[in-house]
Amino acid sequence: MPEALIRFENVTKRFRGTAVLDGLTFDVMKGEVLCVVGPSGTGKSVTLKHLVRLLTPTSGRVFFDGTDVTSCDGRTLQRIRGRIGYLFQGGALLAWMTVAENVALPLEECTDLPDAEIERRVAKALEDVELSAAADKYPAEISGGMQKRAGLARAIVRESDVVLYDEPTSGLDPVTSVTINRLIRKLNHELGITSVVVTHDLQGALTIADRILLLKGGRCVECSTPENFVKSESRDVREFLAAMKGETI
């Protein structure tokens, strides 16, 4: 049975007295794709930020590979962050750098690797996301979908164990969204990357996820396989599925 690589243990996060996360508890198993879905404002992106300690809980704990992220020292946190890639919603590429230079940035800033090894890793990452031909182009010269793929290459270039995806298909057309979702699953299969995907794309989640977690009111109200998710008798799940279809129950 797979082991839990990530664990949220009764995590609450309050902003100005309002609880965005409210006793959130769940595990992410090593090697799985976990998709996190839910209404806007329910704490999905806030959840991701706790894993790399961009935010700290008001109460509760977050564990990564057995280490308490919420209380570890700076050196340990840096080591954990080195194992986690992050694909930002907008891609977050630097306009004045080529695609290859953007992908190389984490290696140049955070490692002492020689230039030849950096070039090798960048070429491999771009190949993994099927973007080798765009290495010398600038962000303005490529499509939005290609920008997302470049951001994904940058997220995996440090040979990350985990990639966190914040709305990876947001703003993309349906065909490009399918391409991004296929790449997420490909990286999981071929590189063994554990993936946590925050998404509004329920159809994509049903396609790529090993499990789907529904957040509501800052709590986990369902976490199950796609097959069981769509068959769930939970009223919260039924309401969410109906809302995605534009229905009411």
Backbone as JSON, one array per atom type, in Angstrom:
{
  "sequence": "MPEALIRFENVTKRFRGTAVLDGLTFDVMKGEVLCVVGPSGTGKSVTLKHLVRLLTPTSGRVFFDGTDVTSCDGRTLQRIRGRIGYLFQGGALLAWMTVAENVALPLEECTDLPDAEIERRVAKALEDVELSAAADKYPAEISGGMQKRAGLARAIVRESDVVLYDEPTSGLDPVTSVTINRLIRKLNHELGITSVVVTHDLQGALTIADRILLLKGGRCVECSTPENFVKSESRDVREFLAAMKGETI",
  "N": [[0.86, -1.2, 0.0], [0.59, 2.27, -0.86], [2.57, 4.89, 0.69], [1.84, 7.73, 2.79], [2.85, 10.8, 1.57], [2.38, 13.43, 1.98], [0.72, 15.2, 4.55], [-2.05, 16.81, 5.89], [-3.04, 17.96, 8.95], [-5.65, 18.59, 10.77], [-5.8, 21.35, 10.02], [-6.23, 24.76, 10.41], [-6.83, 27.95, 9.1], [-6.97, 31.32, 9.59], [-8.0, 34.49, 8.42], [-8.04, 37.69, 9.43], [-9.86, 36.94, 11.38], [-11.66, 35.34, 10.02], [-12.27, 32.05, 9.08], [-10.6, 30.41, 6.61], [-9.52, 27.93, 6.03], [-10.65, 25.17, 7.87], [-10.03, 23.14, 10.16], [-8.86, 21.27, 8.42], [-8.12, 18.1, 7.16], [-6.25, 15.71, 5.49], [-4.61, 13.24, 3.39], [-1.91, 12.89, 1.04], [-0.95, 10.46, -1.11], [2.14, 8.83, -1.85], [3.22, 9.12, -5.16], [0.73, 9.52, -6.33], [-1.93, 11.21, -8.18], [-3.62, 13.79, -6.93], [-6.52, 15.55, -7.13], [-7.82, 18.67, -6.27], [-10.86, 20.07, -5.7], [-13.63, 22.41, -5.71], [-15.93, 25.03, -4.62], [-15.34, 28.5, -5.54], [-13.22, 30.43, -3.42], [-13.04, 28.67, -1.33], [-10.69, 27.81, -0.24], [-8.75, 26.44, -1.73], [-6.33, 27.22, -3.16], [-5.04, 28.39, -1.02], [-4.55, 26.15, 0.51], [-2.49, 24.85, -0.99], [-0.42, 26.72, -0.64], [0.21, 26.41, 2.03], [1.64, 24.06, 2.07], [4.22, 24.57, 1.15], [4.96, 26.4, 2.94], [4.42, 29.08, 2.37], [2.34, 30.16, 3.54], [1.4, 29.91, 6.98], [-0.29, 27.75, 9.28], [-3.04, 28.82, 11.33], [-3.71, 27.1, 13.32], [-2.98, 23.59, 13.81], [-1.16, 21.15, 11.77], [1.19, 20.6, 9.1], [2.6, 18.04, 7.25], [5.46, 16.88, 5.46], [6.73, 14.18, 3.95], [7.11, 13.04, 6.48], [8.21, 15.13, 7.95], [7.54, 17.95, 9.93], [6.33, 20.61, 8.42], [5.41, 23.02, 9.32], [6.87, 23.78, 11.52], [9.57, 23.36, 11.11], [13.15, 24.08, 10.79], [14.88, 26.73, 8.95], [16.77, 25.69, 7.12], [15.94, 23.05, 6.76], [13.41, 23.52, 5.7], [14.13, 24.73, 3.29], [15.31, 22.56, 2.02], [13.09, 20.88, 1.75], [11.47, 22.46, 0.08], [13.04, 22.33, -2.17], [12.39, 19.88, -3.17], [9.95, 20.17, -4.23], [8.0, 21.21, -6.91], [6.33, 24.05, -8.38], [3.62, 25.02, -10.17], [2.48, 27.95, -11.22], [-0.61, 29.78, -11.5], [-0.68, 31.64, -13.6], [1.53, 30.94, -15.09], [3.85, 32.59, -14.86], [6.23, 33.4, -16.18], [9.32, 35.04, -17.0], [9.44, 37.84, -18.95], [11.63, 38.84, -20.36], [13.39, 36.81, -20.7], [14.38, 33.86, -22.5], [12.5, 30.84, -23.21], [14.06, 28.59, -22.47], [15.89, 29.84, -20.74], [14.18, 30.72, -18.72], [13.35, 28.25, -17.71], [15.75, 27.3, -16.74], [16.23, 28.92, -14.57], [15.58, 28.21, -11.74], [17.61, 26.34, -11.22], [19.93, 27.79, -11.6], [19.7, 29.73, -9.63], [19.4, 28.34, -7.23], [21.11, 26.17, -7.0], [24.41, 24.67, -7.26], [25.14, 23.59, -9.63], [27.1, 22.62, -12.49], [27.39, 24.38, -15.67], [27.01, 22.68, -17.88], [25.49, 20.56, -16.83], [23.21, 21.91, -16.05], [22.26, 22.72, -18.56], [21.71, 20.18, -19.62], [19.66, 19.27, -17.93], [17.68, 21.2, -18.37], [17.15, 20.79, -21.11], [16.13, 18.18, -20.94], [13.83, 18.58, -19.32], [12.3, 20.27, -20.97], [11.91, 18.54, -23.08], [10.36, 16.61, -21.79], [7.96, 17.96, -21.44], [7.24, 18.35, -23.99], [8.25, 20.56, -25.49], [10.59, 21.26, -26.7], [11.21, 22.52, -29.14], [10.67, 25.16, -28.73], [12.6, 26.33, -27.2], [14.33, 28.57, -27.57], [12.67, 30.69, -27.86], [10.82, 33.64, -26.82], [8.54, 34.37, -24.07], [6.38, 35.99, -25.08], [6.25, 35.16, -27.65], [5.07, 32.73, -27.83], [2.21, 30.54, -27.39], [-0.53, 30.7, -24.93], [-0.95, 28.15, -23.84], [1.51, 26.93, -24.36], [3.09, 28.53, -22.78], [2.21, 27.71, -20.26], [3.17, 25.09, -20.33], [5.9, 25.62, -20.41], [6.19, 26.75, -17.9], [5.62, 24.48, -16.44], [7.78, 22.84, -17.14], [9.79, 24.28, -15.85], [8.97, 23.81, -13.25], [9.59, 21.14, -12.88], [12.28, 20.9, -13.35], [14.21, 20.71, -11.39], [14.16, 18.13, -10.79], [11.93, 17.32, -9.27], [10.12, 15.79, -6.57], [7.49, 16.21, -6.07], [4.83, 17.98, -7.61], [3.02, 20.93, -7.45], [0.04, 22.15, -8.64], [-1.57, 25.05, -9.57], [-4.54, 25.75, -10.67], [-4.04, 24.72, -13.45], [-5.17, 24.64, -16.03], [-6.55, 26.96, -16.34], [-8.04, 29.55, -18.2], [-7.4, 28.46, -20.64], [-8.1, 27.04, -23.87], [-10.39, 24.3, -24.65], [-9.04, 22.19, -26.08], [-6.31, 22.69, -25.62], [-6.35, 22.5, -22.86], [-6.82, 19.77, -22.51], [-4.37, 18.83, -23.43], [-2.59, 19.8, -21.45], [-3.57, 18.46, -19.19], [-3.06, 15.83, -20.01], [-0.27, 15.87, -20.0], [0.25, 16.2, -17.26], [-0.57, 13.73, -16.27], [1.17, 12.11, -17.72], [3.71, 12.84, -16.72], [3.4, 11.94, -14.15], [3.19, 9.15, -14.58], [5.58, 8.51, -16.01], [7.74, 9.72, -14.67], [7.17, 9.36, -12.05], [6.16, 11.38, -10.46], [4.57, 12.9, -7.73], [1.47, 14.48, -7.62], [-0.38, 17.38, -6.84], [-3.26, 18.85, -7.65], [-4.91, 21.74, -7.98], [-7.98, 22.69, -9.17], [-10.58, 23.99, -11.35], [-11.53, 22.53, -13.33], [-13.47, 20.13, -13.64], [-14.06, 17.95, -15.34], [-11.55, 17.39, -16.39], [-10.27, 16.68, -14.0], [-11.64, 14.33, -13.36], [-10.59, 12.75, -15.3], [-7.78, 12.6, -14.93], [-7.18, 12.16, -12.24], [-6.15, 10.18, -9.41], [-7.42, 10.3, -7.01], [-10.1, 12.42, -5.94], [-10.52, 15.36, -4.16], [-12.91, 17.09, -2.43], [-13.32, 20.32, -1.39], [-15.1, 22.21, 0.97], [-16.23, 25.0, 2.63], [-13.74, 25.19, 3.81], [-13.13, 22.65, 4.65], [-12.48, 19.12, 4.19], [-14.8, 17.41, 2.48], [-15.2, 15.23, 0.96], [-13.2, 12.61, -0.3], [-12.16, 10.68, -2.72], [-11.93, 8.04, -5.22], [-12.25, 8.87, -8.74], [-14.4, 7.38, -9.86], [-15.9, 6.62, -7.58], [-16.42, 9.14, -6.62], [-18.23, 10.39, -8.41], [-20.38, 8.81, -7.94], [-21.05, 9.27, -5.37], [-23.12, 9.59, -2.46], [-23.15, 11.77, -0.9], [-24.53, 14.85, 0.02], [-23.19, 17.27, -0.36], [-21.38, 16.62, -2.41], [-23.18, 15.88, -4.44], [-24.5, 18.33, -4.85], [-22.35, 19.88, -5.73], [-21.59, 18.56, -8.11], [-23.95, 18.9, -9.56], [-23.98, 21.68, -9.77], [-21.77, 22.07, -11.41], [-22.8, 21.15, -13.75], [-24.7, 22.97, -14.23], [-27.12, 22.59, -13.01], [-29.77, 22.17, -10.56], [-30.45, 20.8, -7.33]],
  "CA": [[0.0, 0.0, 0.0], [1.43, 3.48, -0.9], [2.69, 5.64, 1.93], [1.46, 9.14, 2.7], [3.98, 11.71, 1.43], [1.92, 14.72, 2.5], [-0.43, 15.09, 5.45], [-2.61, 17.97, 6.58], [-3.6, 17.44, 10.2], [-6.51, 19.54, 11.49], [-5.25, 22.68, 9.71], [-7.13, 25.92, 10.36], [-6.2, 29.22, 8.74], [-7.88, 32.46, 9.7], [-7.59, 35.81, 7.96], [-8.88, 38.7, 10.09], [-10.89, 36.27, 12.14], [-12.47, 34.47, 9.18], [-11.6, 30.78, 8.81], [-10.59, 29.96, 5.22], [-9.42, 26.5, 6.27], [-11.31, 24.94, 9.15], [-9.81, 21.76, 10.6], [-8.65, 20.47, 7.22], [-7.3, 16.9, 7.32], [-6.22, 14.77, 4.37], [-3.3, 12.72, 3.01], [-1.57, 12.67, -0.36], [-0.12, 9.28, -1.14], [3.3, 8.91, -2.73], [3.01, 8.67, -6.52], [-0.63, 9.69, -6.84], [-2.44, 12.51, -8.61], [-4.77, 14.2, -6.13], [-7.13, 16.79, -7.62], [-8.58, 19.39, -5.25], [-11.91, 20.86, -6.35], [-14.55, 23.05, -4.77], [-16.37, 26.37, -5.01], [-14.38, 29.59, -5.38], [-13.12, 30.97, -2.08], [-13.14, 27.64, -0.29], [-9.38, 27.55, 0.35], [-7.94, 25.51, -2.51], [-4.98, 27.76, -3.36], [-4.48, 28.57, 0.32], [-4.05, 24.83, 0.9], [-1.19, 24.65, -1.63], [0.59, 27.61, -0.07], [0.64, 25.88, 3.33], [2.56, 22.95, 1.91], [5.57, 25.09, 0.99], [5.03, 27.41, 4.0], [4.16, 30.45, 1.99], [1.43, 30.51, 4.63], [1.46, 28.99, 8.11], [-1.62, 27.59, 9.85], [-3.4, 29.39, 12.63], [-3.55, 25.92, 14.17], [-2.82, 22.37, 13.03], [0.18, 20.89, 11.25], [1.37, 20.06, 7.75], [3.78, 17.18, 7.19], [5.97, 16.44, 4.18], [7.64, 13.03, 4.12], [7.35, 12.84, 7.9], [8.73, 16.33, 8.6], [6.53, 18.98, 10.21], [6.69, 21.8, 7.66], [4.98, 24.22, 10.03], [7.79, 24.15, 12.6], [10.97, 23.0, 10.82], [14.05, 25.23, 10.65], [15.0, 27.27, 7.6], [17.54, 24.8, 6.25], [15.08, 21.91, 6.44], [12.37, 24.03, 4.8], [14.75, 24.92, 1.97], [15.49, 21.22, 1.44], [11.76, 20.41, 1.35], [11.06, 23.23, -1.1], [13.82, 21.83, -3.3], [11.77, 18.65, -3.67], [8.58, 20.5, -4.65], [7.83, 22.18, -7.98], [5.07, 24.79, -8.24], [3.16, 25.64, -11.41], [1.59, 29.05, -10.88], [-1.79, 29.88, -12.35], [-0.39, 32.4, -14.82], [2.77, 30.54, -15.72], [4.86, 33.39, -14.16], [7.5, 33.45, -16.91], [9.94, 36.36, -17.11], [9.27, 38.19, -20.37], [12.9, 39.18, -21.01], [14.19, 35.59, -20.82], [13.85, 32.82, -23.37], [11.89, 29.7, -22.52], [15.13, 27.8, -21.84], [16.44, 30.62, -19.62], [13.18, 30.66, -17.65], [13.39, 26.91, -17.11], [17.04, 27.15, -16.04], [16.35, 29.86, -13.46], [15.7, 27.59, -10.41], [18.9, 25.67, -11.08], [20.97, 28.81, -11.5], [19.56, 30.49, -8.38], [19.3, 27.52, -6.02], [22.05, 25.05, -7.0], [25.78, 24.94, -7.73], [25.4, 22.67, -10.73], [27.85, 23.2, -13.62], [26.57, 24.81, -16.8], [26.66, 21.54, -18.74], [24.41, 19.81, -16.19], [22.01, 22.74, -16.15], [21.78, 22.6, -19.94], [21.15, 18.84, -19.79], [18.38, 19.18, -17.22], [16.72, 22.06, -19.07], [16.76, 20.08, -22.33], [15.3, 17.05, -20.56], [12.54, 19.09, -18.85], [11.56, 20.74, -22.13], [11.49, 17.34, -23.82], [9.29, 15.96, -21.03], [6.69, 18.68, -21.65], [7.06, 18.44, -25.45], [8.43, 21.97, -25.83], [12.0, 21.45, -27.09], [11.33, 23.41, -30.29], [10.45, 26.56, -28.32], [13.62, 26.67, -26.19], [14.95, 29.88, -27.79], [11.64, 31.71, -28.04], [10.43, 34.41, -25.65], [7.14, 34.1, -23.71], [5.42, 36.69, -25.95], [6.25, 34.53, -28.97], [4.43, 31.41, -27.75], [0.81, 30.58, -26.95], [-0.77, 30.54, -23.5], [-0.74, 26.75, -23.48], [2.95, 26.69, -24.36], [3.62, 29.2, -21.58], [1.94, 26.81, -19.13], [4.1, 23.97, -20.43], [7.21, 26.12, -20.01], [6.14, 26.84, -16.44], [5.68, 23.12, -15.93], [9.18, 22.42, -17.27], [10.54, 24.94, -14.76], [8.59, 23.18, -11.98], [10.17, 19.8, -12.75], [13.68, 20.87, -13.77], [15.05, 20.31, -10.25], [13.84, 16.71, -10.58], [11.06, 17.39, -8.11], [9.32, 14.62, -6.17], [6.09, 16.65, -6.02], [4.5, 19.22, -8.3], [1.76, 21.55, -7.06], [-0.54, 22.85, -9.79], [-2.63, 25.98, -9.2], [-5.4, 26.0, -11.84], [-3.16, 24.6, -14.62], [-5.88, 24.83, -17.31], [-7.32, 28.2, -16.3], [-7.86, 30.46, -19.33], [-7.01, 27.75, -21.85], [-9.19, 26.44, -24.64], [-10.57, 22.89, -24.29], [-8.02, 21.31, -26.67], [-5.06, 22.9, -24.89], [-6.56, 21.96, -21.52], [-6.62, 18.32, -22.61], [-2.92, 18.62, -23.56], [-1.98, 20.02, -20.14], [-3.97, 17.33, -18.32], [-2.33, 14.64, -20.46], [1.11, 15.99, -19.53], [0.26, 15.94, -15.82], [-0.63, 12.28, -16.09], [2.4, 11.55, -18.31], [4.81, 13.05, -15.77], [3.13, 11.03, -13.04], [3.49, 7.79, -14.99], [6.94, 8.3, -16.49], [8.73, 10.2, -13.72], [6.76, 9.03, -10.69], [5.91, 12.62, -9.72], [3.33, 13.05, -6.97], [0.87, 15.72, -8.09], [-1.56, 17.95, -6.19], [-3.79, 19.72, -8.7], [-6.08, 22.58, -7.66], [-8.58, 22.94, -10.48], [-12.02, 24.13, -11.57], [-11.81, 21.67, -14.47], [-13.91, 18.85, -13.08], [-13.92, 16.89, -16.33], [-10.13, 17.04, -16.4], [-9.97, 15.98, -12.75], [-12.16, 12.97, -13.47], [-9.75, 12.02, -16.25], [-6.37, 12.41, -14.54], [-6.96, 11.98, -10.79], [-6.31, 8.93, -8.67], [-8.48, 10.64, -6.07], [-10.59, 13.8, -6.0], [-10.86, 15.89, -2.84], [-13.83, 18.24, -2.49], [-13.27, 21.26, -0.27], [-16.25, 23.1, 1.16], [-16.11, 25.65, 3.93], [-12.41, 24.95, 4.37], [-13.03, 21.27, 5.14], [-12.58, 18.03, 3.24], [-16.1, 16.75, 2.64], [-15.14, 13.97, 0.2], [-11.92, 12.32, -0.94], [-12.39, 9.33, -3.23], [-11.59, 7.84, -6.62], [-13.25, 9.5, -9.62], [-15.58, 6.53, -9.99], [-16.71, 6.73, -6.37], [-16.81, 10.54, -6.45], [-19.44, 10.7, -9.17], [-21.46, 7.98, -7.4], [-21.22, 9.58, -3.96], [-24.44, 10.0, -1.99], [-22.99, 12.99, -0.11], [-25.27, 15.99, -0.54], [-22.21, 18.26, -0.82], [-20.88, 16.18, -3.71], [-24.26, 15.97, -5.41], [-24.71, 19.75, -5.15], [-21.21, 20.36, -6.51], [-21.7, 17.99, -9.45], [-25.06, 19.55, -10.22], [-23.57, 23.06, -10.09], [-20.86, 22.0, -12.55], [-23.63, 20.88, -14.93], [-25.69, 24.03, -14.34], [-28.4, 22.08, -12.55], [-30.06, 22.34, -9.15], [-31.05, 19.61, -6.69]],
  "C": [[0.89, 1.25, 0.0], [1.46, 4.19, 0.45], [2.28, 7.09, 1.71], [2.73, 9.99, 2.64], [3.65, 13.06, 2.05], [0.74, 14.47, 3.43], [-0.78, 16.45, 6.02], [-3.37, 17.45, 7.79], [-4.33, 18.56, 10.94], [-6.05, 20.99, 11.29], [-6.38, 23.72, 9.62], [-6.32, 27.15, 10.01], [-7.24, 30.32, 8.77], [-7.23, 33.73, 9.16], [-8.56, 36.82, 8.56], [-10.09, 38.06, 10.75], [-11.77, 35.32, 11.35], [-11.69, 33.21, 8.83], [-11.74, 30.43, 7.33], [-10.4, 28.45, 5.17], [-9.9, 26.24, 7.68], [-11.18, 23.47, 9.56], [-9.57, 20.81, 9.45], [-7.68, 19.31, 7.48], [-7.4, 16.04, 6.07], [-4.77, 14.32, 4.14], [-3.15, 12.77, 1.49], [-0.59, 11.51, -0.39], [1.01, 9.44, -2.15], [2.95, 8.34, -4.1], [1.63, 8.87, -7.07], [-0.85, 11.08, -7.42], [-3.69, 12.78, -7.8], [-5.28, 15.52, -6.69], [-8.01, 17.39, -6.53], [-9.57, 20.3, -5.95], [-12.8, 21.49, -5.28], [-14.93, 24.43, -5.24], [-15.25, 27.4, -4.83], [-14.4, 30.09, -3.94], [-13.16, 29.96, -0.97], [-11.78, 27.19, 0.24], [-8.47, 26.64, -0.44], [-6.5, 26.0, -2.68], [-4.28, 28.0, -2.03], [-3.89, 27.26, 0.84], [-2.67, 24.58, 0.31], [-0.1, 25.48, -0.96], [1.07, 27.14, 1.3], [1.69, 24.78, 3.18], [4.0, 23.41, 1.77], [5.83, 26.26, 1.97], [5.11, 28.83, 3.47], [3.13, 31.05, 2.94], [1.64, 29.49, 5.75], [0.08, 28.91, 8.77], [-1.81, 28.42, 11.12], [-3.31, 28.31, 13.7], [-3.49, 24.69, 13.26], [-1.42, 22.26, 12.46], [0.12, 20.31, 9.83], [2.67, 19.27, 7.73], [4.15, 16.89, 5.74], [7.02, 15.37, 4.42], [8.07, 12.88, 5.57], [7.87, 14.04, 8.66], [7.62, 17.36, 8.75], [6.97, 20.28, 9.54], [6.41, 23.07, 8.45], [5.98, 24.67, 11.09], [9.25, 23.86, 12.3], [11.82, 24.26, 10.65], [14.22, 25.6, 9.17], [15.73, 26.35, 6.65], [16.7, 23.6, 5.82], [13.98, 22.34, 5.48], [12.92, 24.22, 3.39], [14.93, 23.58, 1.26], [14.15, 20.66, 0.96], [11.3, 21.14, 0.1], [11.8, 22.79, -2.34], [13.25, 20.57, -3.91], [10.38, 18.9, -4.26], [8.63, 21.53, -5.78], [6.45, 22.82, -7.89], [4.75, 25.41, -9.59], [2.11, 26.68, -11.07], [0.48, 29.19, -11.92], [-1.48, 30.59, -13.66], [0.87, 32.0, -15.54], [3.97, 31.25, -15.11], [6.22, 33.34, -14.85], [8.01, 34.89, -16.96], [10.04, 36.71, -18.59], [10.59, 38.41, -21.09], [13.85, 37.97, -21.12], [13.55, 34.63, -21.8], [13.21, 31.72, -22.53], [12.96, 28.9, -21.79], [15.72, 28.53, -20.63], [15.47, 30.64, -18.45], [13.24, 29.31, -16.94], [14.65, 26.72, -16.28], [17.1, 27.94, -14.74], [16.43, 29.18, -12.08], [17.04, 26.9, -10.17], [20.02, 26.69, -10.89], [20.92, 29.54, -10.16], [19.73, 29.63, -7.13], [20.27, 26.33, -5.98], [23.42, 25.53, -7.43], [26.15, 24.04, -8.9], [26.21, 23.36, -11.84], [26.94, 23.49, -14.8], [26.11, 23.64, -17.66], [25.5, 20.73, -18.16], [23.12, 20.6, -16.22], [21.42, 22.63, -17.55], [21.13, 21.24, -20.18], [19.77, 18.75, -19.16], [17.3, 20.03, -17.9], [16.23, 21.37, -20.33], [15.83, 18.92, -22.02], [13.91, 17.51, -20.12], [11.69, 19.56, -20.03], [11.09, 19.57, -22.99], [10.32, 16.66, -23.12], [7.93, 16.64, -21.24], [6.45, 18.99, -23.13], [7.17, 19.88, -25.94], [9.86, 22.26, -26.29], [12.15, 22.48, -28.2], [11.19, 24.89, -29.92], [11.53, 27.07, -27.36], [14.15, 28.09, -26.33], [13.94, 31.0, -28.03], [11.39, 32.45, -26.72], [8.95, 34.17, -25.35], [6.11, 34.76, -24.63], [5.29, 36.04, -27.32], [5.56, 33.17, -28.98], [3.01, 31.56, -27.19], [0.69, 30.43, -25.44], [-0.54, 29.12, -23.03], [0.73, 26.4, -23.43], [3.61, 27.37, -23.16], [3.39, 28.33, -20.34], [2.91, 25.63, -19.15], [5.52, 24.39, -20.06], [7.28, 26.26, -18.49], [6.23, 25.47, -15.8], [7.1, 22.56, -16.04], [10.02, 23.02, -16.16], [10.22, 24.29, -13.42], [9.25, 21.82, -11.78], [11.68, 19.76, -12.98], [14.63, 20.5, -12.63], [14.81, 18.84, -9.87], [13.01, 16.54, -9.32], [10.35, 16.06, -7.84], [7.83, 14.93, -6.27], [5.94, 17.89, -6.89], [3.11, 19.67, -7.83], [1.26, 22.4, -8.23], [-1.67, 23.74, -9.3], [-3.39, 26.37, -10.47], [-4.61, 25.9, -13.16], [-3.84, 24.81, -15.96], [-6.7, 26.11, -17.36], [-7.0, 29.07, -17.51], [-7.47, 29.79, -20.62], [-8.23, 27.2, -22.57], [-9.26, 24.95, -24.33], [-9.49, 21.96, -24.84], [-6.7, 21.44, -25.92], [-5.16, 22.37, -23.47], [-6.33, 20.46, -21.49], [-5.12, 18.01, -22.69], [-2.23, 18.77, -22.2], [-2.32, 18.87, -19.2], [-3.24, 16.05, -18.7], [-0.88, 14.68, -19.96], [1.23, 15.73, -18.04], [0.28, 14.44, -15.56], [0.64, 11.61, -16.62], [3.57, 11.67, -17.33], [4.64, 12.16, -14.54], [3.55, 9.61, -13.4], [4.98, 7.59, -15.26], [8.01, 8.7, -15.48], [8.37, 9.9, -12.27], [6.46, 10.24, -9.83], [4.56, 12.54, -9.01], [2.75, 14.42, -7.29], [-0.33, 16.1, -7.24], [-2.06, 19.05, -7.11], [-5.04, 20.44, -8.19], [-6.7, 23.0, -8.98], [-10.08, 23.19, -10.4], [-12.48, 23.21, -12.69], [-12.2, 20.28, -13.97], [-13.75, 17.71, -14.06], [-12.47, 16.43, -16.43], [-9.74, 16.26, -15.16], [-10.45, 14.53, -12.8], [-11.31, 12.11, -14.38], [-8.39, 11.66, -15.68], [-6.17, 11.97, -13.1], [-6.98, 10.51, -10.39], [-7.4, 9.1, -7.62], [-8.85, 12.11, -6.26], [-11.02, 14.2, -4.6], [-11.75, 17.11, -3.04], [-13.71, 19.05, -1.22], [-14.56, 22.07, -0.23], [-16.15, 23.69, 2.56], [-14.78, 25.39, 4.61], [-12.21, 23.57, 4.94], [-13.06, 20.29, 3.97], [-13.9, 17.32, 3.47], [-16.18, 15.45, 1.84], [-13.73, 13.82, -0.35], [-11.99, 10.87, -1.41], [-11.95, 9.25, -4.69], [-12.63, 8.53, -7.5], [-14.54, 8.69, -9.75], [-16.5, 6.66, -8.78], [-17.2, 8.16, -6.16], [-18.13, 10.82, -7.17], [-20.64, 9.88, -8.69], [-21.8, 8.32, -5.95], [-22.65, 10.02, -3.63], [-24.36, 11.26, -1.12], [-23.73, 14.15, -0.76], [-24.3, 17.05, -1.06], [-21.68, 17.9, -2.19], [-21.96, 16.31, -4.77], [-24.52, 17.42, -5.82], [-23.59, 20.29, -6.03], [-21.3, 19.84, -7.95], [-22.83, 18.64, -10.24], [-24.7, 20.97, -10.65], [-22.65, 23.08, -11.31], [-21.63, 21.77, -13.86], [-24.68, 21.97, -15.13], [-27.07, 23.6, -13.9], [-28.62, 22.49, -11.1], [-30.63, 21.04, -8.61], [-31.79, 20.03, -5.45]]
}
